């Protein structure tokens, strides 16, 4: 689950059905309303399980990791105010569990568990959303990445 940094919204990653649920909420009344259900992988993707979910610090993008499809789904807010999938790009390894968005929003660091590495992916403009891996470091069984400032 991830809270939007600016809007009264949160997103829930649904591991077993490859979806993300987007909710509006009010803190005063404790009201929660389901707004959208979004698919994280293409229709004919192999068996998959959603893992991690994060908004960037500006609240412009939502990222979700897909284990099995070995990808990161990238969502943006469309002109109509609804979230839409911009791209589903390679995680740069096998079995992306956890990932972290750099504070400046320019990179994702992805813990690819089965390939035993942490991969750095650049955030790019346009429909590609994420570029080719910039580098990776061997971390046997990598499963979590935390950035320390």
N, C-alpha and C positions, 0 to 999 in steps of 0.2 A: 504494500500500500504506500502511496506517495501523495503528499499534500502539495497542491499548486502553491508556489511561493507568493503569488499576488492575488489570485482569484479565490473565491470561496468554493473551491472544487478539490476533489481528491480522486485518485485513480487506483483501482484494485486489479492486480495481475491474477488471472485465473489459470493456475498451473495446468489443470487437466483438460481444459477445452480451448486453449490457445486464444483466449480473449482478454480484453481489458475493459473494465466497467468504469465509466466516468460518472461521477456524482456531483451535484450541487449540494451545498449544506448551509444552514444558518446556525451560528453559535448561540444566538439568543433564544430561539425557539427549539433548538435541537432537531430541526427538520432536515431530513436527507431525502434527495430525489434522484433516482437513476435517470441520466440523460442519454447515454449512449452505450452500445456494446460494440467494440471494435475487434476485428480479427488481427492477430499478430503475424500470421504467415499466409502465403498464397494458398489458394484453394487446393492444389494438388501437392502440397508439401508432404515430406515424409513424416513418420511418427515424431511427435514433438511434445515438449513440456516447457511452458513458460517458467522463467526463473525470477529475474530481478526487474525492478521498475524504478525509474527516477525522472523527475523533471530537471531541465537545466535551470540555472539560477535566475535567468530572465523570465522563465515560465513560457518560453516560446516553443520549446520542443519537449516531447515526452519520449523516453527510450525504454524499451523492453527487451530482455534477452530471451532467446529461443534455443533451448537445448534439444538437439536432434536435427533441427534445421540449421543449427550453428550460425545464427544470425542475430542481428539487433534490429528490431522494428522501430522506426522513427515516425512519430506522429506530430502534426502541427495543427494549429487552429486555422480553419478555412475562413474565407470571406463572410460566410454565413454564421460564424461564431461557433461552429461545431468542429470537433476534432476529426482529423482524417489521416490515414496512413500515407506518409510521404514516400517512404522507401522501406525495404527490408534488405539490409546489407550484411555481408559476411562479418562474422565476429573475429576473423583472423586466426581461428583455431577450432578445436573440437570441444564441445560441451561448455558453452559460456554460462557460468553460474551467476556470479556477481560481477558488477562493474561499477565504476565511479566516473562521474562527470567532473572534469577539472573545473575549479572555481571560475575561471575565465570563460568556460564553455567551449574551448577550442579543441579539446581532446576527450576521448573516452579511454579508460584503462580497463581492459576486460580480462577477468580471470577465467581462462579456458582450462577446465579441470582435466579432461582426458588427454589433451595434448601437452599438459604440464607447462603452461606458460602464461605470462601476463602480456597482453598485446596492447599497443598504443595505436588507436585509430584517430585520425584527424576528423574534426567536424567540418564539413564543407557546405557551401551554399548550393542551391539548386536541388533538383530531384534526386541526385545521388545521395545526399545527406551525410554519408561517411565515406572517407577516402580509403585507399589501400593502406594496410598496416605500415606504420612508420618504423617501428622497431618492436621487438619482443624480448623478454627476459625469461630464462628457464626457471620455473617454480614448480617442482613436482607436486601434482595434486592441487594446484591452485584453485581455491574456491571462494576467496573473498579479497577485496581490495578496499583499503581505507586510505584516504588522503589526509595527511596531517599538516595543518598550517601553523 
